[in-house]
Amino acid sequence: MSFEESEGIVYIPPKAGVSRWVFGDHYTIKADKENTHGSLGLIEALVPPGGGPPLHIHHDSDEAFYLIDGELQISNEQRSEVVGTGAFVFVPRGKVHAFKNIGDKPCKMLIIFTPAGFERFFTELGVSGEGDMPAADAEQYARDLAKAESIVARYAAEYI
């Protein structure tokens, strides 16, 4: 399938996009601020057992999750809920949240940011996403978190 740029339709083929490893999770940016004219960012995520970011908040964007396969614990400051395959979760901007794979296999999910822009955080923070999923590494997680804390404010977000 191919569309001319003048048609205004964006097509990203399977396995295409910018891939990054962040916190041991694999994120592939399928749609971004540039190719959606700022409308939304779309990320395909593969999160290993135990993976996921710490509690955080987006000040300028809403975030939504669609779980394609697996089991996640979605948390805010008060409580946690377990969601499974086929679940959709919407987190409005300004709400503290986190997710964690509590299953025994990787979770596959789509993450949507509206408006677009926060997906650039993954590009800046992560390392090239080519190759197999690395083993969980507490030292690498700590390095990623330190770097994330130093850049996250540029993306109108913060860790709690």
Secondary structure, DSSP 4 states (H G I P E B T S, - for coil): ----GGGT-----TT-SEEEEETTEEEEEEE-TTTTTTS-EEEEEEE-TT--PPSEEESS-EEEEEEEESEEEEE-SS-EEEEETT-EEEE-TT--BEEEE-SSS-EEEEEEEESS-THHHHHHH-EE--SSPPPP-HHHHHHHHHHHHHHGGGGTEEE-
